[in-house]
Amino acid sequence: QIIRSSSNSSNNSATKPIKRTTSLLSYIRHQKSFHSDAVALVRVGDFYESYGVDAVLLVEHCGLNPMAGKARAGCPWRNVQATLDGLTRR
């Protein structure tokens, strides 16, 4: 399941964008509160990144390397399809 935010969505508060002043981690936590069964990948520059339990899942099942020794993992945007394939193969 992929989480997408759109400003033209219906009254579903799970997909309404949060103010720009909100930190990335706050935004991810907010989205995960509505989509706890989904893996959240967020595009940050040229990378898709994941945090917390989602990052651990990607490290264990997709072979990604943890970033900065924390519960954070990512892949270049060009490799995101291979990462998603690694999650759905099992």
N, CA, C and O atoms as a Tinker XYZ file with bonds, in Angstrom:
   360  protein
     1  N      0.836000   -1.170000    0.000000    73     2
     2  CA     0.000000    0.000000    0.000000    64     1     3
     3  C      0.883000    1.234000    0.000000    63     2     4     5
     4  O      1.842000    1.308000    0.768000    81     3
     5  N      0.574000    2.201000   -0.846000    73     3     6
     6  CA     1.349000    3.425000   -0.962000    64     5     7
     7  C      0.528000    4.570000   -0.416000    63     6     8     9
     8  O     -0.646000    4.721000   -0.755000    81     7
     9  N      1.146000    5.381000    0.432000    73     7    10
    10  CA     0.479000    6.538000    1.009000    64     9    11
    11  C      0.783000    7.736000    0.141000    63    10    12    13
    12  O      1.948000    8.014000   -0.144000    81    11
    13  N     -0.249000    8.453000   -0.286000    73    11    14
    14  CA    -0.048000    9.662000   -1.084000    64    13    15
    15  C     -0.850000   10.791000   -0.467000    63    14    16    17
    16  O     -1.979000   10.594000   -0.019000    81    15
    17  N     -0.271000   11.949000   -0.449000    73    15    18
    18  CA    -0.980000   13.133000    0.016000    64    17    19
    19  C     -1.317000   13.999000   -1.171000    63    18    20    21
    20  O     -0.511000   14.174000   -2.085000    81    19
    21  N     -2.514000   14.535000   -1.148000    73    19    22
    22  CA    -2.941000   15.394000   -2.244000    64    21    23
    23  C     -3.839000   16.490000   -1.693000    63    22    24    25
    24  O     -4.713000   16.227000   -0.867000    81    23
    25  N     -3.624000   17.711000   -2.147000    73    23    26
    26  CA    -4.424000   18.818000   -1.656000    64    25    27
    27  C     -5.828000   18.815000   -2.238000    63    26    28    29
    28  O     -6.704000   19.501000   -1.711000    81    27
    29  N     -6.070000   18.069000   -3.302000    73    27    30
    30  CA    -7.397000   18.046000   -3.896000    64    29    31
    31  C     -8.174000   16.792000   -3.510000    63    30    32    33
    32  O     -9.103000   16.406000   -4.219000    81    31
    33  N     -7.817000   16.157000   -2.413000    73    31    34
    34  CA    -8.510000   14.952000   -1.981000    64    33    35
    35  C     -9.780000   15.326000   -1.227000    63    34    36    37
    36  O     -9.992000   16.492000   -0.896000    81    35
    37  N    -10.609000   14.349000   -0.961000    73    35    38
    38  CA   -11.865000   14.562000   -0.255000    64    37    39
    39  C    -11.609000   14.911000    1.208000    63    38    40    41
    40  O    -10.501000   15.317000    1.559000    81    39
    41  N    -12.582000   14.762000    2.036000    73    39    42
    42  CA   -12.460000   15.137000    3.444000    64    41    43
    43  C    -11.709000   14.123000    4.279000    63    42    44    45
    44  O    -11.754000   14.205000    5.506000    81    43
    45  N    -11.034000   13.192000    3.685000    73    43    46
    46  CA   -10.259000   12.193000    4.407000    64    45    47
    47  C     -9.027000   12.855000    5.022000    63    46    48    49
    48  O     -8.101000   13.243000    4.309000    81    47
    49  N     -9.023000   12.981000    6.350000    73    47    50
    50  CA    -7.924000   13.689000    7.010000    64    49    51
    51  C     -6.596000   12.953000    6.903000    63    50    52    53
    52  O     -5.545000   13.543000    7.153000    81    51
    53  N     -6.622000   11.674000    6.535000    73    51    54
    54  CA    -5.376000   10.915000    6.415000    64    53    55
    55  C     -4.572000   11.343000    5.204000    63    54    56    57
    56  O     -3.356000   11.153000    5.170000    81    55
    57  N     -5.232000   11.921000    4.205000    73    55    58
    58  CA    -4.494000   12.297000    3.007000    64    57    59
    59  C     -4.341000   13.804000    2.845000    63    58    60    61
    60  O     -3.765000   14.258000    1.856000    81    59
    61  N     -4.840000   14.578000    3.782000    73    59    62
    62  CA    -4.666000   16.031000    3.696000    64    61    63
    63  C     -3.230000   16.391000    4.024000    63    62    64    65
    64  O     -2.665000   15.865000    4.982000    81    63
    65  N     -2.635000   17.273000    3.250000    73    63    66
    66  CA    -1.259000   17.665000    3.545000    64    65    67
    67  C     -1.182000   18.459000    4.847000    63    66    68    69
    68  O     -2.116000   19.169000    5.218000    81    67
    69  N     -0.072000   18.325000    5.516000    73    67    70
    70  CA     0.185000   19.060000    6.752000    64    69    71
    71  C      0.924000   20.330000    6.383000    63    70    72    73
    72  O      1.618000   20.375000    5.367000    81    71
    73  N      0.780000   21.370000    7.204000    73    71    74
    74  CA     1.467000   22.630000    6.936000    64    73    75
    75  C      2.945000   22.406000    6.659000    63    74    76    77
    76  O      3.556000   21.496000    7.219000    81    75
    77  N      3.509000   23.225000    5.809000    73    75    78
    78  CA     4.914000   23.128000    5.409000    64    77    79
    79  C      5.874000   23.250000    6.586000    63    78    80    81
    80  O      6.999000   22.755000    6.505000    81    79
    81  N      5.469000   23.885000    7.665000    73    79    82
    82  CA     6.364000   24.070000    8.805000    64    81    83
    83  C      6.522000   22.804000    9.639000    63    82    84    85
    84  O      7.355000   22.758000   10.543000    81    83
    85  N      5.734000   21.784000    9.344000    73    83    86
    86  CA     5.815000   20.538000   10.085000    64    85    87
    87  C      7.083000   19.780000    9.679000    63    86    88    89
    88  O      7.429000   19.727000    8.499000    81    87
    89  N      7.763000   19.201000   10.653000    73    87    90
    90  CA     8.980000   18.455000   10.338000    64    89    91
    91  C      8.632000   17.165000    9.587000    63    90    92    93
    92  O      7.507000   16.672000    9.660000    81    91
    93  N      9.599000   16.643000    8.883000    73    91    94
    94  CA     9.406000   15.424000    8.109000    64    93    95
    95  C      8.981000   14.265000    9.008000    63    94    96    97
    96  O      8.061000   13.523000    8.665000    81    95
    97  N      9.636000   14.105000   10.144000    73    95    98
    98  CA     9.295000   12.997000   11.032000    64    97    99
    99  C      7.888000   13.154000   11.603000    63    98   100   101
   100  O      7.184000   12.161000   11.781000    81    99
   101  N      7.473000   14.378000   11.891000    73    99   102
   102  CA     6.103000   14.598000   12.364000    64   101   103
   103  C      5.101000   14.215000   11.288000    63   102   104   105
   104  O      4.071000   13.606000   11.576000    81   103
   105  N      5.407000   14.573000   10.051000    73   103   106
   106  CA     4.542000   14.230000    8.929000    64   105   107
   107  C      4.433000   12.707000    8.784000    63   106   108   109
   108  O      3.338000   12.175000    8.602000    81   107
   109  N      5.560000   12.018000    8.864000    73   107   110
   110  CA     5.557000   10.560000    8.726000    64   109   111
   111  C      4.770000    9.923000    9.867000    63   110   112   113
   112  O      3.969000    9.017000    9.636000    81   111
   113  N      4.989000   10.384000   11.085000    73   111   114
   114  CA     4.235000    9.846000   12.232000    64   113   115
   115  C      2.735000   10.059000   12.045000    63   114   116   117
   116  O      1.933000    9.173000   12.342000    81   115
   117  N      2.366000   11.226000   11.554000    73   115   118
   118  CA     0.954000   11.523000   11.315000    64   117   119
   119  C      0.376000   10.548000   10.287000    63   118   120   121
   120  O     -0.696000    9.986000   10.511000    81   119
   121  N      1.064000   10.342000    9.175000    73   119   122
   122  CA     0.594000    9.424000    8.148000    64   121   123
   123  C      0.530000    7.991000    8.662000    63   122   124   125
   124  O     -0.414000    7.262000    8.359000    81   123
   125  N      1.535000    7.583000    9.441000    73   123   126
   126  CA     1.562000    6.215000    9.974000    64   125   127
   127  C      0.427000    5.985000   10.962000    63   126   128   129
   128  O     -0.021000    4.849000   11.119000    81   127
   129  N     -0.053000    7.034000   11.636000    73   127   130
   130  CA    -1.171000    6.862000   12.560000    64   129   131
   131  C     -2.444000    6.460000   11.809000    63   130   132   133
   132  O     -3.320000    5.816000   12.386000    81   131
   133  N     -2.554000    6.828000   10.544000    73   131   134
   134  CA    -3.699000    6.451000    9.722000    64   133   135
   135  C     -3.440000    5.205000    8.890000    63   134   136   137
   136  O     -4.383000    4.511000    8.511000    81   135
   137  N     -2.179000    4.912000    8.601000    73   135   138
   138  CA    -1.810000    3.792000    7.718000    64   137   139
   139  C     -0.751000    2.923000    8.394000    63   138   140   141
   140  O      0.344000    2.744000    7.862000    81   139
   141  N     -1.077000    2.396000    9.546000    73   139   142
   142  CA    -0.077000    1.640000   10.313000    64   141   143
   143  C      0.350000    0.346000    9.629000    63   142   144   145
   144  O      1.408000   -0.197000    9.951000    81   143
   145  N     -0.445000   -0.155000    8.699000    73   143   146
   146  CA    -0.107000   -1.403000    8.015000    64   145   147
   147  C      0.671000   -1.180000    6.716000    63   146   148   149
   148  O      0.956000   -2.137000    5.996000    81   147
   149  N      1.015000    0.072000    6.410000    73   147   150
   150  CA     1.737000    0.396000    5.177000    64   149   151
   151  C      3.179000    0.776000    5.491000    63   150   152   153
   152  O      3.485000    1.265000    6.579000    81   151
   153  N      4.059000    0.544000    4.522000    73   151   154
   154  CA     5.448000    0.987000    4.631000    64   153   155
   155  C      5.526000    2.377000    4.011000    63   154   156   157
   156  O      5.164000    2.562000    2.849000    81   155
   157  N      5.991000    3.340000    4.771000    73   155   158
   158  CA     6.075000    4.718000    4.283000    64   157   159
   159  C      7.459000    4.988000    3.710000    63   158   160   161
   160  O      8.468000    4.875000    4.406000    81   159
   161  N      7.490000    5.345000    2.441000    73   159   162
   162  CA     8.711000    5.783000    1.769000    64   161   163
   163  C      8.490000    7.238000    1.368000    63   162   164   165
   164  O      7.496000    7.567000    0.720000    81   163
   165  N      9.413000    8.098000    1.753000    73   163   166
   166  CA     9.279000    9.522000    1.497000    64   165   167
   167  C     10.431000    9.967000    0.614000    63   166   168   169
   168  O     11.590000    9.663000    0.897000    81   167
   169  N     10.118000   10.686000   -0.455000    73   167   170
   170  CA    11.185000   11.176000   -1.325000    64   169   171
   171  C     11.825000   12.394000   -0.690000    63   170   172   173
   172  O     11.160000   13.386000   -0.390000    81   171
   173  N     13.136000   12.298000   -0.490000    73   171   174
   174  CA    13.934000   13.387000    0.068000    64   173   175
   175  C     15.079000   13.622000   -0.915000    63   174   176   177
   176  O     16.066000   12.886000   -0.918000    81   175
   177  N     14.942000   14.644000   -1.740000    73   175   178
   178  CA    15.954000   14.895000   -2.769000    64   177   179
   179  C     15.994000   13.768000   -3.778000    63   178   180   181
   180  O     14.982000   13.466000   -4.410000    81   179
   181  N     17.149000   13.143000   -3.938000    73   179   182
   182  CA    17.314000   12.042000   -4.896000    64   181   183
   183  C     17.114000   10.673000   -4.266000    63   182   184   185
   184  O     17.414000    9.659000   -4.896000    81   183
   185  N     16.611000   10.620000   -3.029000    73   183   186
   186  CA    16.445000    9.358000   -2.313000    64   185   187
   187  C     15.016000    9.189000   -1.826000    63   186   188   189
   188  O     14.294000   10.162000   -1.606000    81   187
   189  N     14.624000    7.927000   -1.662000    73   187   190
   190  CA    13.426000    7.588000   -0.914000    64   189   191
   191  C     13.924000    7.090000    0.430000    63   190   192   193
   192  O     14.793000    6.220000    0.492000    81   191
   193  N     13.381000    7.634000    1.498000    73   191   194
   194  CA    13.816000    7.266000    2.836000    64   193   195
   195  C     12.653000    6.732000    3.649000    63   194   196   197
   196  O     11.490000    7.055000    3.407000    81   195
   197  N     13.004000    5.907000    4.619000    73   195   198
   198  CA    12.041000    5.325000    5.531000    64   197   199
   199  C     12.618000    5.397000    6.934000    63   198   200   201
   200  O     13.836000    5.389000    7.111000    81   199
   201  N     11.753000    5.465000    7.921000    73   199   202
   202  CA    12.186000    5.657000    9.303000    64   201   203
   203  C     11.502000    4.656000   10.220000    63   202   204   205
   204  O     10.435000    4.129000    9.903000    81   203
   205  N     12.131000    4.404000   11.358000    73   203   206
   206  CA    11.543000    3.540000   12.383000    64   205   207
   207  C     11.431000    2.098000   11.958000    63   206   208   209
   208  O     12.341000    1.536000   11.348000    81   207
   209  N     10.288000    1.504000   12.294000    73   207   210
   210  CA    10.047000    0.091000   11.994000    64   209   211
   211  C     10.089000   -0.166000   10.499000    63   210   212   213
   212  O     10.550000   -1.220000   10.060000    81   211
   213  N      9.611000    0.791000    9.716000    73   211   214
   214  CA     9.650000    0.633000    8.260000    64   213   215
   215  C     11.085000    0.500000    7.763000    63   214   216   217
   216  O     11.362000   -0.298000    6.868000    81   215
   217  N     11.990000    1.273000    8.334000    73   215   218
   218  CA    13.399000    1.204000    7.945000    64   217   219
   219  C     13.991000   -0.156000    8.308000    63   218   220   221
   220  O     14.732000   -0.742000    7.519000    81   219
   221  N     13.672000   -0.648000    9.477000    73   219   222
   222  CA    14.164000   -1.964000    9.897000    64   221   223
   223  C     13.663000   -3.043000    8.935000    63   222   224   225
   224  O     14.413000   -3.946000    8.565000    81   223
   225  N     12.408000   -2.947000    8.536000    73   223   226
   226  CA    11.829000   -3.892000    7.580000    64   225   227
   227  C     12.578000   -3.863000    6.250000    63   226   228   229
   228  O     12.870000   -4.912000    5.678000    81   227
   229  N     12.887000   -2.670000    5.762000    73   227   230
   230  CA    13.607000   -2.539000    4.494000    64   229   231
   231  C     15.040000   -3.058000    4.590000    63   230   232   233
   232  O     15.553000   -3.641000    3.635000    81   231
   233  N     15.681000   -2.851000    5.723000    73   231   234
   234  CA    17.045000   -3.353000    5.915000    64   233   235
   235  C     17.036000   -4.880000    5.936000    63   234   236   237
   236  O     17.878000   -5.514000    5.301000    81   235
   237  N     16.088000   -5.471000    6.664000    73   235   238
   238  CA    16.050000   -6.925000    6.811000    64   237   239
   239  C     15.581000   -7.654000    5.546000    63   238   240   241
   240  O     16.097000   -8.725000    5.228000    81   239
   241  N     14.620000   -7.091000    4.833000    73   239   242
   242  CA    14.006000   -7.825000    3.719000    64   241   243
   243  C     14.422000   -7.347000    2.334000    63   242   244   245
   244  O     14.226000   -8.065000    1.354000    81   243
   245  N     14.985000   -6.161000    2.235000    73   243   246
   246  CA    15.345000   -5.630000    0.911000    64   245   247
   247  C     16.837000   -5.397000    0.767000    63   246   248   249
   248  O     17.300000   -4.992000   -0.299000    81   247
   249  N     17.594000   -5.647000    1.822000    73   247   250
   250  CA    19.036000   -5.502000    1.738000    64   249   251
   251  C     19.547000   -4.076000    1.757000    63   250   252   253
   252  O     20.700000   -3.830000    1.400000    81   251
   253  N     18.707000   -3.123000    2.169000    73   251   254
   254  CA    19.184000   -1.742000    2.258000    64   253   255
   255  C     20.102000   -1.593000    3.458000    63   254   256   257
   256  O     19.995000   -2.351000    4.422000    81   255
   257  N     20.991000   -0.632000    3.406000    73   255   258
   258  CA    21.881000   -0.364000    4.524000    64   257   259
   259  C     21.256000    0.676000    5.440000    63   258   260   261
   260  O     20.666000    1.649000    4.970000    81   259
   261  N     21.387000    0.473000    6.754000    73   259   262
   262  CA    20.875000    1.498000    7.666000    64   261   263
   263  C     21.696000    2.773000    7.521000    63   262   264   265
   264  O     22.894000    2.716000    7.243000    81   263
   265  N     21.062000    3.907000    7.707000    73   263   266
   266  CA    21.727000    5.198000    7.547000    64   265   267
   267  C     22.065000    5.774000    8.912000    63   266   268   269
   268  O     21.198000    5.883000    9.779000    81   267
   269  N     23.317000    6.140000    9.101000    73   267   270
   270  CA    23.802000    6.804000   10.324000    64   269   271
   271  C     23.572000    5.971000   11.578000    63   270   272   273
   272  O     23.470000    6.525000   12.673000    81   271
   273  N     23.489000    4.647000   11.440000    73   271   274
   274  CA    23.345000    3.781000   12.602000    64   273   275
   275  C     22.027000    3.954000   13.331000    63   274   276   277
   276  O     21.907000    3.543000   14.485000    81   275
   277  N     21.036000    4.550000   12.688000    73   275   278
   278  CA    19.735000    4.783000   13.315000    64   277   279
   279  C     18.681000    3.999000   12.553000    63   278   280   281
   280  O     18.967000    3.376000   11.531000    81   279
   281  N     17.457000    4.040000   13.066000    73   279   282
   282  CA    16.349000    3.363000   12.398000    64   281   283
   283  C     15.918000    4.208000   11.204000    63   282   284   285
   284  O     14.840000    4.804000   11.192000    81   283
   285  N     16.786000    4.241000   10.210000    73   283   286
   286  CA    16.576000    5.035000    9.003000    64   285   287
   287  C     17.237000    4.291000    7.847000    63   286   288   289
   288  O     18.376000    3.837000    7.964000    81   287
   289  N     16.525000    4.168000    6.741000    73   287   290
   290  CA    17.084000    3.492000    5.570000    64   289   291
   291  C     16.595000    4.217000    4.327000    63   290   292   293
   292  O     15.555000    4.876000    4.347000    81   291
   293  N     17.348000    4.090000    3.256000    73   291   294
   294  CA    16.942000    4.755000    2.027000    64   293   295
   295  C     17.569000    4.129000    0.810000    63   294   296   297
   296  O     18.481000    3.306000    0.900000    81   295
   297  N     17.054000    4.542000   -0.339000    73   295   298
   298  CA    17.605000    4.089000   -1.609000    64   297   299
   299  C     17.459000    5.219000   -2.614000    63   298   300   301
   300  O     16.558000    6.049000   -2.486000    81   299
   301  N     18.342000    5.261000   -3.621000    73   299   302
   302  CA    18.202000    6.275000   -4.667000    64   301   303
   303  C     16.860000    6.109000   -5.378000    63   302   304   305
   304  O     16.337000    4.999000   -5.474000    81   303
   305  N     16.313000    7.199000   -5.870000    73   303   306
   306  CA    15.007000    7.126000   -6.518000    64   305   307
   307  C     14.996000    6.170000   -7.697000    63   306   308   309
   308  O     13.955000    5.600000   -8.024000    81   307
   309  N     16.136000    5.991000   -8.335000    73   307   310
   310  CA    16.202000    5.072000   -9.475000    64   309   311
   311  C     16.069000    3.611000   -9.061000    63   310   312   313
   312  O     15.729000    2.761000   -9.885000    81   311
   313  N     16.333000    3.314000   -7.795000    73   311   314
   314  CA    16.286000    1.931000   -7.312000    64   313   315
   315  C     15.016000    1.616000   -6.527000    63   314   316   317
   316  O     14.887000    0.522000   -5.977000    81   315
   317  N     14.088000    2.549000   -6.467000    73   315   318
   318  CA    12.917000    2.328000   -5.625000    64   317   319
   319  C     12.077000    1.146000   -6.107000    63   318   320   321
   320  O     11.500000    0.442000   -5.278000    81   319
   321  N     11.988000    0.907000   -7.405000    73   319   322
   322  CA    11.197000   -0.224000   -7.886000    64   321   323
   323  C     11.791000   -1.550000   -7.426000    63   322   324   325
   324  O     11.047000   -2.453000   -7.042000    81   323
   325  N     13.103000   -1.684000   -7.456000    73   323   326
   326  CA    13.747000   -2.910000   -6.967000    64   325   327
   327  C     13.487000   -3.099000   -5.476000    63   326   328   329
   328  O     13.313000   -4.226000   -5.013000    81   327
   329  N     13.461000   -2.005000   -4.729000    73   327   330
   330  CA    13.173000   -2.076000   -3.297000    64   329   331
   331  C     11.744000   -2.554000   -3.068000    63   330   332   333
   332  O     11.503000   -3.424000   -2.231000    81   331
   333  N     10.809000   -1.992000   -3.800000    73   331   334
   334  CA     9.409000   -2.415000   -3.677000    64   333   335
   335  C      9.233000   -3.865000   -4.100000    63   334   336   337
   336  O      8.469000   -4.607000   -3.482000    81   335
   337  N      9.933000   -4.270000   -5.145000    73   335   338
   338  CA     9.874000   -5.669000   -5.577000    64   337   339
   339  C     10.396000   -6.596000   -4.481000    63   338   340   341
   340  O      9.875000   -7.696000   -4.297000    81   339
   341  N     11.423000   -6.156000   -3.753000    73   339   342
   342  CA    11.964000   -6.952000   -2.656000    64   341   343
   343  C     10.956000   -7.150000   -1.539000    63   342   344   345
   344  O     10.968000   -8.182000   -0.868000    81   343
   345  N     10.098000   -6.186000   -1.334000    73   343   346
   346  CA     9.071000   -6.313000   -0.294000    64   345   347
   347  C      7.921000   -7.226000   -0.736000    63   346   348   349
   348  O      7.350000   -7.945000    0.084000    81   347
   349  N      7.589000   -7.198000   -2.000000    73   347   350
   350  CA     6.420000   -7.944000   -2.459000    64   349   351
   351  C      6.731000   -9.360000   -2.917000    63   350   352   353
   352  O      5.808000  -10.143000   -3.142000    81   351
   353  N      7.980000   -9.705000   -3.060000    73   351   354
   354  CA     8.364000  -11.063000   -3.495000    64   353   355
   355  C      8.065000  -12.115000   -2.450000    63   354   356   357
   356  O      7.808000  -13.272000   -2.785000    81   355
   357  N      8.095000  -11.741000   -1.233000    73   355   358
   358  CA     7.965000  -12.725000   -0.142000    64   357   359
   359  C      6.554000  -13.077000    0.155000    63   358   360
   360  O      6.295000  -13.888000    1.044000    81   359
